[in-house]
Amino acid sequence: MAEVSSFQNKIGVTFNNLSLLELALTHSSFINENPGIAPEPNERLEFLGDSVLGLIMAEKLYLDFPDAPEGTLTRLRSALVRRETLAKAAETLGLGDYLILGKGEESGGGRNKPINLAGAFEALIAAIYLDLGWETVRSFIIKLFGPEVYQQACQETGADFKSRLQEIMQAERQITPSYHLISASGPDHAKHFLIEVRAGEVVLSRGTGMSKKSAEMDAARCALERLARPESQT
């Protein structure tokens, strides 16, 4: 098991109360094998984190997709908070390396089990919320889930922001938008891309994401929002 305190550097969050982070990473198998060493497993934190994550995702979807009906928003939120999505987010953070497991769970591949990863990720969200507050946990989640939101949105709603932008640009200006990489930063497991979309020499917008594809989609979405504003119509 990696040192729990070093996990803070990996996720970019510094806890005031490190015991909350330790609790978030403590699986019930460790408590069962070591009664009295730790106060409780991470299951209560997991319960709270599920609600915190659900509210933040609901708020983001509500604000970002003002034309989407309730049913679409519900399907999007469900896709974003399901076990597979959360386990993937946990893997991005390398969370499995820091889980505090019992020996039996460890030998059974517990560090890679989606159920353990997803549960600990929800517990981590709750720990950040309790220790550092709403704005910190919201920023943490939005940064991690930003690209996933728009990829899921395209799949669920049938929307393709890049295709829609291209249709508008070709119809109104007889030009095809082009996408240009401005920067790529961060470690290999958590790259952050900045993409600019242009119509000829005119910069329409910029977008960010953890892959070039998601950053391009974000740039197209921002461009569409900008074009939809009354002041952009000339």
Kinemage of the C-alpha trace (Angstrom):
@kinemage 1
@onewidth
@group {chain A} dominant
@subgroup {mainchain}
@vectorlist {calphas} color= white
{ca met a 1} P 0.000 0.000 0.000
{ca ala a 2} L 1.291 3.463 -0.905
{ca glu a 3} L 1.564 6.153 1.766
{ca val a 4} L -1.872 7.720 2.283
{ca ser a 5} L -0.509 11.221 2.864
{ca ser a 6} L 1.182 11.212 -0.553
{ca phe a 7} L -2.217 10.732 -2.175
{ca gln a 8} L -2.901 14.400 -1.475
{ca asn a 9} L -0.226 15.429 -3.956
{ca lys a 10} L -1.637 13.078 -6.561
{ca ile a 11} L -5.141 14.530 -6.406
{ca gly a 12} L -4.134 18.144 -5.753
{ca val a 13} L -6.056 18.409 -2.490
{ca thr a 14} L -4.480 19.106 0.903
{ca phe a 15} L -6.533 17.964 3.875
{ca asn a 16} L -6.711 19.780 7.186
{ca asn a 17} L -7.843 16.530 8.808
{ca leu a 18} L -5.795 13.696 7.333
{ca ser a 19} L -7.784 11.121 9.318
{ca leu a 20} L -10.775 11.831 7.074
{ca leu a 21} L -8.733 10.878 4.032
{ca glu a 22} L -7.532 7.709 5.778
{ca leu a 23} L -11.116 6.832 6.663
{ca ala a 24} L -12.233 7.359 3.062
{ca leu a 25} L -9.650 4.821 1.905
{ca thr a 26} L -10.388 2.208 4.609
{ca his a 27} L -12.268 -0.837 3.310
{ca ser a 28} L -14.496 -2.908 5.579
{ca ser a 29} L -12.194 -5.930 5.120
{ca phe a 30} L -9.448 -4.118 7.033
{ca ile a 31} L -11.799 -3.388 9.934
{ca asn a 32} L -12.996 -6.990 9.990
{ca glu a 33} L -9.434 -8.284 10.241
{ca asn a 34} L -8.210 -5.553 12.593
{ca pro a 35} L -11.021 -4.686 15.036
{ca gly a 36} L -10.216 -1.698 17.194
{ca ile a 37} L -7.388 -0.336 15.032
{ca ala a 38} L -9.593 1.907 12.902
{ca pro a 39} L -12.915 3.419 14.014
{ca glu a 40} L -15.033 2.367 11.034
{ca pro a 41} L -14.906 1.534 7.315
{ca asn a 42} L -15.584 4.094 4.608
{ca glu a 43} L -19.220 3.064 4.040
{ca arg a 44} L -20.840 6.023 5.851
{ca leu a 45} L -18.647 8.427 3.892
{ca glu a 46} L -19.585 6.542 0.725
{ca phe a 47} L -23.259 7.206 1.478
{ca leu a 48} L -22.666 10.944 1.862
{ca gly a 49} L -20.374 11.166 -1.144
{ca asp a 50} L -23.004 9.590 -3.375
{ca ser a 51} L -25.411 12.435 -2.529
{ca val a 52} L -22.780 15.167 -2.900
{ca leu a 53} L -21.700 13.841 -6.286
{ca gly a 54} L -25.297 13.497 -7.475
{ca leu a 55} L -26.124 17.104 -6.602
{ca ile a 56} L -23.008 18.513 -8.253
{ca met a 57} L -23.621 16.510 -11.415
{ca ala a 58} L -27.286 17.540 -11.457
{ca glu a 59} L -26.358 21.214 -11.100
{ca lys a 60} L -23.750 21.034 -13.866
{ca leu a 61} L -26.076 19.270 -16.286
{ca tyr a 62} L -28.926 21.675 -15.509
{ca leu a 63} L -26.752 24.711 -16.206
{ca asp a 64} L -24.838 23.349 -19.189
{ca phe a 65} L -27.787 21.848 -21.078
{ca pro a 66} L -30.636 24.359 -20.679
{ca asp a 67} L -32.659 22.833 -23.525
{ca ala a 68} L -32.426 19.212 -22.365
{ca pro a 69} L -35.657 17.743 -20.933
{ca glu a 70} L -35.852 16.147 -17.495
{ca gly a 71} L -35.646 12.607 -18.859
{ca thr a 72} L -32.424 13.315 -20.728
{ca leu a 73} L -30.853 15.009 -17.702
{ca thr a 74} L -31.833 12.050 -15.512
{ca arg a 75} L -30.258 9.560 -17.932
{ca leu a 76} L -27.095 11.645 -18.128
{ca arg a 77} L -26.758 11.875 -14.368
{ca ser a 78} L -27.321 8.146 -13.996
{ca ala a 79} L -24.619 7.415 -16.570
{ca leu a 80} L -22.173 9.741 -14.833
{ca val a 81} L -22.610 8.392 -11.303
{ca arg a 82} L -22.815 4.672 -12.107
{ca arg a 83} L -20.186 2.303 -10.735
{ca glu a 84} L -18.242 1.923 -13.983
{ca thr a 85} L -17.825 5.678 -14.412
{ca leu a 86} L -16.737 6.187 -10.812
{ca ala a 87} L -14.285 3.288 -10.967
{ca lys a 88} L -12.765 4.830 -14.091
{ca ala a 89} L -12.383 8.157 -12.290
{ca ala a 90} L -10.760 6.367 -9.357
{ca glu a 91} L -8.320 4.648 -11.708
{ca thr a 92} L -7.397 8.026 -13.190
{ca leu a 93} L -6.387 9.142 -9.702
{ca gly a 94} L -4.513 5.912 -8.955
{ca leu a 95} L -6.782 5.479 -5.953
{ca gly a 96} L -6.439 1.701 -5.830
{ca asp a 97} L -2.795 1.976 -4.789
{ca tyr a 98} L -3.843 3.752 -1.611
{ca leu a 99} L -6.746 1.588 -0.443
{ca ile a 100} L -6.436 0.215 3.076
{ca leu a 101} L -7.522 -3.404 2.700
{ca gly a 102} L -7.579 -6.581 4.710
{ca lys a 103} L -5.102 -9.279 3.674
{ca gly a 104} L -7.820 -11.481 2.211
{ca glu a 105} L -9.255 -8.677 0.075
{ca glu a 106} L -5.747 -7.641 -0.974
{ca ser a 107} L -4.859 -11.158 -2.143
{ca gly a 108} L -8.167 -11.344 -4.007
{ca gly a 109} L -7.322 -8.379 -6.229
{ca gly a 110} L -9.273 -5.876 -4.153
{ca arg a 111} L -7.283 -2.895 -5.376
{ca asn a 112} L -8.668 -3.325 -8.882
{ca lys a 113} L -12.272 -4.243 -8.105
{ca pro a 114} L -14.704 -1.646 -9.518
{ca ile a 115} L -16.944 -1.914 -6.452
{ca asn a 116} L -14.046 -1.021 -4.130
{ca leu a 117} L -12.778 1.773 -6.379
{ca ala a 118} L -16.203 3.337 -6.866
{ca gly a 119} L -17.033 3.148 -3.173
{ca ala a 120} L -13.747 4.681 -2.097
{ca phe a 121} L -14.131 7.422 -4.702
{ca glu a 122} L -17.524 8.392 -3.278
{ca ala a 123} L -16.033 8.297 0.229
{ca leu a 124} L -13.200 10.547 -0.957
{ca ile a 125} L -15.735 13.074 -2.254
{ca ala a 126} L -17.449 13.111 1.135
{ca ala a 127} L -14.128 13.526 2.945
{ca ile a 128} L -13.185 16.517 0.779
{ca tyr a 129} L -16.628 18.033 1.332
{ca leu a 130} L -16.525 17.614 5.120
{ca asp a 131} L -12.954 18.851 5.489
{ca leu a 132} L -12.689 21.599 2.872
{ca gly a 133} L -16.216 22.578 1.933
{ca trp a 134} L -18.547 22.761 -1.027
{ca glu a 135} L -16.520 24.894 -3.437
{ca thr a 136} L -13.417 22.739 -3.095
{ca val a 137} L -15.234 19.453 -3.681
{ca arg a 138} L -17.240 20.971 -6.536
{ca ser a 139} L -14.067 22.182 -8.283
{ca phe a 140} L -12.448 18.782 -7.771
{ca ile a 141} L -15.386 16.942 -9.340
{ca ile a 142} L -15.943 19.356 -12.232
{ca lys a 143} L -12.271 19.214 -13.202
{ca leu a 144} L -12.262 15.427 -13.127
{ca phe a 145} L -15.629 14.870 -14.795
{ca gly a 146} L -15.716 17.732 -17.304
{ca pro a 147} L -14.822 15.717 -20.424
{ca glu a 148} L -16.979 12.784 -19.328
{ca val a 149} L -20.020 15.057 -19.053
{ca tyr a 150} L -19.845 16.103 -22.676
{ca gln a 151} L -18.975 12.680 -24.029
{ca gln a 152} L -21.982 11.234 -22.223
{ca ala a 153} L -24.134 14.150 -23.380
{ca cys a 154} L -23.321 13.456 -27.016
{ca gln a 155} L -24.109 9.762 -26.613
{ca glu a 156} L -27.326 10.276 -24.665
{ca thr a 157} L -28.824 13.197 -26.590
{ca gly a 158} L -27.475 12.426 -30.027
{ca ala a 159} L -25.791 15.824 -30.012
{ca asp a 160} L -22.474 16.311 -31.730
{ca phe a 161} L -21.237 19.810 -31.056
{ca lys a 162} L -18.485 19.624 -33.680
{ca ser a 163} L -20.863 18.511 -36.425
{ca arg a 164} L -23.422 21.139 -35.474
{ca leu a 165} L -20.800 23.900 -35.492
{ca gln a 166} L -19.551 22.756 -38.883
{ca glu a 167} L -23.090 22.835 -40.283
{ca ile a 168} L -23.613 26.405 -39.087
{ca met a 169} L -20.238 27.665 -40.288
{ca gln a 170} L -20.663 26.140 -43.734
{ca ala a 171} L -24.212 27.450 -44.082
{ca glu a 172} L -23.506 30.970 -42.852
{ca arg a 173} L -19.862 31.583 -43.811
{ca gln a 174} L -19.025 28.802 -46.277
{ca ile a 175} L -16.078 27.743 -44.135
{ca thr a 176} L -15.145 24.641 -42.169
{ca pro a 177} L -13.988 25.171 -38.564
{ca ser a 178} L -10.458 24.051 -37.713
{ca tyr a 179} L -9.110 22.910 -34.346
{ca his a 180} L -5.676 23.848 -33.024
{ca leu a 181} L -3.805 22.544 -29.977
{ca ile a 182} L -2.731 25.455 -27.784
{ca ser a 183} L -1.231 23.537 -24.873
{ca ala a 184} L -0.992 20.140 -23.205
{ca ser a 185} L -0.033 20.018 -19.544
{ca gly a 186} L 0.040 17.625 -16.632
{ca pro a 187} L 1.336 14.076 -16.104
{ca asp a 188} L 0.593 11.338 -18.635
{ca his a 189} L -2.201 9.840 -16.528
{ca ala a 190} L -3.970 13.213 -16.169
{ca lys a 191} L -3.196 15.303 -19.245
{ca his a 192} L -5.029 18.594 -19.679
{ca phe a 193} L -5.488 19.883 -23.236
{ca leu a 194} L -6.405 23.383 -24.411
{ca ile a 195} L -7.859 23.535 -27.928
{ca glu a 196} L -8.821 26.559 -30.015
{ca val a 197} L -11.473 26.412 -32.746
{ca arg a 198} L -11.209 28.881 -35.609
{ca ala a 199} L -13.226 29.881 -38.637
{ca gly a 200} L -10.439 30.859 -40.999
{ca glu a 201} L -8.348 33.329 -38.985
{ca val a 202} L -11.170 34.169 -36.579
{ca val a 203} L -10.989 32.511 -33.163
{ca leu a 204} L -14.450 31.263 -32.246
{ca ser a 205} L -13.696 29.815 -28.827
{ca arg a 206} L -11.435 27.633 -26.710
{ca gly a 207} L -12.125 24.405 -24.874
{ca thr a 208} L -10.424 22.144 -22.365
{ca gly a 209} L -10.446 18.428 -21.650
{ca met a 210} L -8.424 15.405 -20.585
{ca ser a 211} L -8.169 14.264 -24.210
{ca lys a 212} L -7.844 16.174 -27.482
{ca lys a 213} L -11.227 14.868 -28.581
{ca ser a 214} L -13.036 16.069 -25.471
{ca ala a 215} L -11.244 19.445 -25.614
{ca glu a 216} L -12.321 19.887 -29.246
{ca met a 217} L -15.894 19.003 -28.291
{ca asp a 218} L -15.773 21.520 -25.452
{ca ala a 219} L -14.418 24.207 -27.800
{ca ala a 220} L -17.231 23.524 -30.276
{ca arg a 221} L -19.816 23.670 -27.493
{ca cys a 222} L -18.473 27.026 -26.275
{ca ala a 223} L -18.484 28.357 -29.841
{ca leu a 224} L -22.114 27.311 -30.299
{ca glu a 225} L -23.088 29.009 -27.045
{ca arg a 226} L -21.275 32.165 -28.155
{ca leu a 227} L -22.966 32.135 -31.570
{ca ala a 228} L -26.354 31.722 -29.933
{ca arg a 229} L -26.039 34.984 -27.988
{ca pro a 230} L -27.941 37.905 -29.530
{ca glu a 231} L -24.874 40.154 -29.559
{ca ser a 232} L -23.015 37.655 -31.765
{ca gln a 233} L -25.574 37.946 -34.549
{ca thr a 234} L -24.430 40.491 -37.066
